[in-house]
């Protein structure tokens, strides 16, 4: 009874602060600086600020400064009407020459400078840029310096985004269901738009602007043509009007068969003149309503979506038709390379390369081909897609998945920056050593005229935006890396932790350690050593390596792990599907040789005997089992670490994460026990020492059903 | 440009307070008392409080007092360890005789007393009850006294709920879609239960407890048997464990065919012994998991739901089988009277009475028959259901619809208390004059041994709970009336406004006036003079009186308005469908005579010639047109009234309501212009002076489509 009273009281305490600590404020909390010495330094050096208000974006920047300083310094900071007397000066462009010593040309459209200057003997902090958006980014960065407790006596920062188009992809349907969404439903309330502007539209734009995200694709890649009709365009306009003041452009997904579905045409053939004319008119109509419309994102001839191949045309034919329609208005087309034929392929991971490599150079200048980080589909770990580096004449943009479709969905704490970095730093060797994926997508390797990066959003209408509070860190990390992929995962985590929780050393160090280990932990308890695609069918929730009856062979887990009495893994070597040949010779050689193939990709490229000796000296079977166990142990370590923070973190957010970590530990055991017992039916070997006995039988796990798992379809 | 800057800044200002003023706090804000004299009075008379903490419910009461006083008095108020020294004393039961002068017997299980007492010369405020729940209700009521700025020098309140079961019905599906929900998706995140306890479950329970709501039906009446399986019962238990500490019992909807769907039986025949045994075992299983489980709510043989009639049995046979299963555990069955046969009936509104009246007295003691307020289906205005008063031997409970399925859904400000009161005060005449519906459902008229009232919830996962901020007032009003149906709509609105916005006279008076007029305004612009069921098919959004091709005749608006060149209205007189005969003779006579039939029900009971002379002296046609116009004018008046409050209300909530009122005005014009142009094709008469010219043609309105309108199906 007492226990229950305690629980109740505890839950209730959480409730008391609940209004404040529900996670809604994201990393833009602007709570009073806790370090008194620093607070004094800031208060002394910041008496007032000057920010011209000649545009909606600058009005936002000005407000942000006001709010931020008010909160962080806990005092009203006046806005000066002239730059002369102000402590902080926002300066846009080079009217009367701009500020000496600033290389405005190098800043480009969105870059900014923050530095200490002295004007008539007065110390000032200058935030300078060529554009209003650049100034806004500078303001957010300056406030971040304060929130993360940096010294502002000697600031000399020049920050320029390395990639032009930094966009979020929302897989949001018009009925507000979010495909692979685990944080409620879509933020976009299409029914009440355009008349009702939800406060969240504004808060969403502000959060993105604070990271430098400058584009958003509102609709699902599995597209609905209705969004291109006037009724919906008026709704899209209402959102675009809000986002514009935050430097964000709106994009839509274009359903390839729209000319038939809403245009009344008999075909959607990209070489048909009527079809081409229809898209040209449609583009003109859209730009009349939304003059700064960004353009289209297209998923074509993939998973049942219509496309140019329905008419015997190529992806280039399809993309170019749309590109020609938006080109006059400065729009772009992002064409996805995530395709696979409906016929059963010899190896699905080879298809994107096979279909797109030959099209290199055949796309219009305003087309980007959007390539998922790996050749399969956002698995916990994949080698980078061989397309990166293989299309020098075609701008390739990166598609990361922020939402954790295969990474624990809404209940697992998995910090994705280490995975993003692993991909970005991968060396394609296409122009010799050091030809990293990062250099491909930022355009340096092939001098791409246009560059882009996309993250599939994990945002929904849950109060805390991302369902799991730590999902916010992945949104944050994506945005920061999109701006500057050279930032380290550690540095980004440090920023996020300080802004989200506190700068107390114990808090920063503990959460940092949890976040840095979380990705590898998840890989271990789900798909260690290069395993992939062994999750439940449809909803992708939980393990189901035994599935062998899906609609087509390459939808089945058994297609990917190929476990048999001899061993396990997909032979993609020269003697197998030869997928290795899609990589540069140096890599093909390394991946092809079981001795040199990195163990984290071992079962991706090789079918390996159960008793094969691993670097650890253990057999593959023992190593596999111990990896699964290690994953579970790592989660338990995270639980202990988090528990050590009780009292250092408000009760509501503490309990939120604590409960979810308990769920994660349960799911990690589920993965371990289900997978190992299933693979055991092939290896015929016992679990090695140190691996816990399964809680249930294999049959038990095989019987589990989740008809209402979220994010499906 | 300047305009745009202003807009941006404005939206942005809203954002600044957004974290605080998003409506999440409902009516439990506990902001510091604004009136200084009163604040002093409160501070002086409240130094400390005593609340025993011998149960989870009392722990909640204690916390609530602490939070409430902390906020309202803006100072920490100590908790005494003994009653003697405290300013406020919570006293449960009659240990050592209880307090003199309190009639504990009359208080019953949930009633409470709040009064000033003097102990050893010390002035105290006593909150006494027989149960922990009663004390919790008393605490909430006391805090309400402070929040609504009452003098607490002379308090002598005895409050006892007039109805035993005061429940919310959630039409929430297991996939979180809410049927007829306009505030996002279901609060119940079945996927993460039982491991994750969302803070909202706690906040939801607290809000309901503050009103005295003591039961909640978690699942949709269009039921899914899966919720009765062990996996889901464990999830239900987790919710029940939270709600228990707030005095709230959990109920589930029982799908009648569950024995077949999850029980593996061949039949669900209520007279089949296997079926009876299955339900008995299922009930035992549920009560083992949830010892205080409330019982079942059932929709059977209605709109395609399975039921006893599939086996040639009566509703009584079905209800009694379930009643016998839960009876040993003290459970009840709420059996809905909302039924209609699949054959086309002569008049659908007669069916509930026709089917249930003959079953009076045939139900078990623990069965309540749940009757919608009107004989049709939650229309803007219906006469009360003739079943009320007609089943003296069967406890009837009221079913109100809080969610605004037919009352403007998520975008219209419609205060429902006046409608609830209109129904409750209706006189059935069944035991002579004064036999009101209220007296039926509170059990006084027929000495029902068990009483209940249900409200179909308007709650979803939107941050402000109800989508439209004023939807909170309907949740609040339902709860208050469920506790005490004698409260006036004005008094309830006064309480809600003061707690939600402020006690400033201008604010209270203005919003009071808006709320009181809003119901009649909506009836006028949607379905004046007794019109009904002329809304869009399926989603029920907007007007569509022309629909004549729905699946069955009585799903068509034309079935209900029967407009022709002669006139309009459904003849339910003795010369028509004779539905009037289902009422007591006094009423039948009044309704049957076009001269004495109240004009608000005129077209409900009579087919009336277009040139019939109304009480106003106008023809029916002119009166109809002017009513529609009046509805629009009333909305515009609400807009003016609300605009006058700018500055007296925080910007975020001000703009929220302002935008929605603009949408409401547009929808009111839509109803007027669509309905009048359509009826004009029959009346062949011009719009009278004072009625605005339609904005679009009839064809325009007939072409409108809303494939993704919320809450459908």
Boltz contact constraints between the chains, C-beta under 6 A:
constraints:
  - contact:
      token1: [A, 4]
      token2: [B, 56]
      max_distance: 6.0
  - contact:
      token1: [A, 5]
      token2: [B, 56]
      max_distance: 6.0
  - contact:
      token1: [A, 5]
      token2: [B, 59]
      max_distance: 6.0
  - contact:
      token1: [A, 8]
      token2: [B, 56]
      max_distance: 6.0
  - contact:
      token1: [A, 8]
      token2: [B, 59]
      max_distance: 6.0
  - contact:
      token1: [A, 8]
      token2: [B, 245]
      max_distance: 6.0
  - contact:
      token1: [A, 9]
      token2: [B, 59]
      max_distance: 6.0
  - contact:
      token1: [A, 11]
      token2: [B, 202]
      max_distance: 6.0
  - contact:
      token1: [A, 12]
      token2: [B, 63]
      max_distance: 6.0
  - contact:
      token1: [A, 15]
      token2: [B, 202]
      max_distance: 6.0
  - contact:
      token1: [A, 16]
      token2: [B, 67]
      max_distance: 6.0
  - contact:
      token1: [A, 18]
      token2: [B, 199]
      max_distance: 6.0
  - contact:
      token1: [A, 19]
      token2: [B, 25]
      max_distance: 6.0
  - contact:
      token1: [A, 25]
      token2: [B, 19]
      max_distance: 6.0
  - contact:
      token1: [A, 56]
      token2: [B, 4]
      max_distance: 6.0
  - contact:
      token1: [A, 56]
      token2: [B, 5]
      max_distance: 6.0
  - contact:
      token1: [A, 56]
      token2: [B, 8]
      max_distance: 6.0
  - contact:
      token1: [A, 59]
      token2: [B, 5]
      max_distance: 6.0
  - contact:
      token1: [A, 59]
      token2: [B, 8]
      max_distance: 6.0
  - contact:
      token1: [A, 59]
      token2: [B, 9]
      max_distance: 6.0
  - contact:
      token1: [A, 63]
      token2: [B, 12]
      max_distance: 6.0
  - contact:
      token1: [A, 67]
      token2: [B, 16]
      max_distance: 6.0
  - contact:
      token1: [A, 174]
      token2: [B, 708]
      max_distance: 6.0
  - contact:
      token1: [A, 175]
      token2: [B, 708]
      max_distance: 6.0
  - contact:
      token1: [A, 184]
      token2: [B, 461]
      max_distance: 6.0
  - contact:
      token1: [A, 185]
      token2: [B, 185]
      max_distance: 6.0
  - contact:
      token1: [A, 191]
      token2: [B, 710]
      max_distance: 6.0
  - contact:
      token1: [A, 195]
      token2: [B, 663]
      max_distance: 6.0
  - contact:
      token1: [A, 196]
      token2: [B, 659]
      max_distance: 6.0
  - contact:
      token1: [A, 199]
      token2: [B, 18]
      max_distance: 6.0
  - contact:
      token1: [A, 202]
      token2: [B, 11]
      max_distance: 6.0
  - contact:
      token1: [A, 202]
      token2: [B, 15]
      max_distance: 6.0
  - contact:
      token1: [A, 245]
      token2: [B, 8]
      max_distance: 6.0
  - contact:
      token1: [A, 461]
      token2: [B, 184]
      max_distance: 6.0
  - contact:
      token1: [A, 463]
      token2: [B, 463]
      max_distance: 6.0
  - contact:
      token1: [A, 659]
      token2: [B, 196]
      max_distance: 6.0
  - contact:
      token1: [A, 663]
      token2: [B, 195]
      max_distance: 6.0
  - contact:
      token1: [A, 708]
      token2: [B, 174]
      max_distance: 6.0
  - contact:
      token1: [A, 708]
      token2: [B, 175]
      max_distance: 6.0
  - contact:
      token1: [A, 710]
      token2: [B, 191]
      max_distance: 6.0
